[in-house]
């Protein structure tokens, strides 16, 4: 069952291979085929490595505006992200927003990677059950966080600390 939403923040020109390695590392013992959606900030709409990663695995890429991200509480803020984008973080809020967005919200799909409208999910209703399963992890310049709304998805990899769980506010 596809219950995981993966939030990704990456440096400009990160390769699909770098992104895949970071996602696999963050998944731990979870299965790759549990991923329902990949999410990032809308400024990554043209990031070739991110799009290639999603297309390679037939994953939907959901993009959120900086305004929408800024409204989220971030458990692990980043000064670098704040300086470059004006938000406290990318991967954690995007994972939570994607997990909580209703299915069918506006987003880019692997089948239409060059579609320009609409690319962002701006007004999708949010579920208050969204929670981080995996807080921000960094691997080769790519940050990844994993969230879900599934009740049974509370099983955590042994290498992730429960004190990092964050509820959607």
MOLINHU-V314776 format. One record per residue. N is the residue number from 1. RES is the residue in one small letter. PSI is psi as a letter, one per 40 degrees, with the letter a starting at -180 (* if undefined). OMEGA is omega as a letter, one per 40 degrees, with the letter a starting at -180 (none if undefined). D_LAST is the distance of its C-alpha to the last C-alpha in whole Angstrom. Layout:
n=(N/N)
res=(RES/RES)
psi=(PSI/PSI)
omega=(OMEGA/OMEGA)
d_last=(D_LAST/D_LAST)
This chain:
n=(1/2/3/4/5/6/7/8/9/10/11/12/13/14/15/16/17/18/19/20/21/22/23/24/25/26/27/28/29/30/31/32/33/34/35/36/37/38/39/40/41/42/43/44/45/46/47/48/49/50/51/52/53/54/55/56/57/58/59/60/61/62/63/64/65/66/67/68/69/70/71/72/73/74/75/76/77/78/79/80/81/82/83/84/85/86/87/88/89/90/91/92/93/94/95/96/97/98/99/100/101/102/103/104/105/106/107/108/109/110/111/112/113/114/115/116/117/118/119/120/121/122/123/124/125/126/127/128/129/130/131/132/133/134/135/136/137/138/139/140/141/142/143/144/145/146/147/148/149/150/151/152/153/154/155/156/157/158/159/160/161/162/163/164/165/166/167/168/169)
res=(x/x/x/x/x/x/x/x/x/x/x/x/x/x/x/x/x/x/x/x/x/x/x/x/x/x/x/x/x/x/x/x/x/x/x/x/x/x/x/x/x/x/x/x/x/x/x/x/x/x/x/x/x/x/x/x/x/x/x/x/x/x/x/x/x/x/x/x/x/x/x/x/x/x/x/x/x/x/x/x/x/x/x/x/x/x/x/x/x/x/x/x/x/x/x/x/x/x/x/x/x/x/x/x/x/x/x/x/x/x/x/x/x/x/x/x/x/x/x/x/x/x/x/x/x/x/x/x/x/x/x/x/x/x/x/x/x/x/x/x/x/x/x/x/x/x/x/x/x/x/x/x/x/x/x/x/x/x/x/x/x/x/x/x/x/x/x/x/x)
psi=(h/h/e/h/h/h/h/h/h/i/i/h/f/h/i/d/d/d/d/d/d/d/d/d/d/d/d/b/e/i/h/d/e/e/h/d/i/h/i/a/i/e/e/e/d/e/h/d/d/d/d/d/d/d/d/d/e/f/i/h/h/h/h/i/i/d/d/d/d/d/e/i/h/h/d/g/i/h/d/d/d/d/d/d/e/e/i/d/i/d/d/d/d/d/d/d/d/d/d/e/i/i/i/e/i/h/i/i/i/d/d/g/e/e/h/e/h/i/d/i/h/d/e/h/i/i/h/e/e/h/i/h/d/h/i/h/i/h/h/f/e/h/i/h/i/h/i/i/e/h/d/e/e/e/h/i/i/d/e/h/h/d/e/e/h/h/i/h/*)
omega=(a/a/a/i/a/i/a/i/a/i/i/i/i/a/i/i/i/i/i/i/i/i/i/i/a/a/a/a/i/a/i/a/i/a/i/a/i/a/i/i/a/i/i/a/a/a/a/a/i/i/i/i/a/a/a/a/a/i/i/i/i/a/a/i/i/i/i/i/a/i/a/i/a/a/a/a/a/i/a/i/i/a/a/a/a/i/a/a/i/a/a/i/i/i/i/i/a/i/a/i/i/i/a/i/a/i/i/i/i/a/a/a/a/i/a/a/e/i/a/i/a/a/a/i/a/i/i/i/a/i/i/i/i/i/a/i/a/i/i/i/i/i/a/i/a/a/i/i/a/a/a/a/a/i/a/i/a/a/i/a/a/a/i/a/a/i/i/a/none)
d_last=(26/23/20/19/17/18/17/20/21/25/28/30/32/31/33/32/33/31/28/29/30/27/25/28/27/23/24/26/28/26/28/27/28/25/23/22/21/21/18/19/19/21/24/25/26/30/29/32/31/28/29/32/30/28/31/33/31/30/27/25/23/20/20/17/18/17/15/13/12/12/9/7/7/10/12/15/16/19/22/24/21/20/24/24/22/20/16/15/15/16/16/13/11/14/14/10/11/14/13/11/14/16/20/22/20/22/23/26/28/30/33/32/31/33/31/30/28/26/24/21/18/17/16/15/13/10/10/7/9/9/10/12/16/17/16/18/21/24/27/30/28/25/22/20/17/17/14/14/13/17/17/21/19/18/22/21/24/26/26/22/20/18/17/15/13/9/6/4/0)
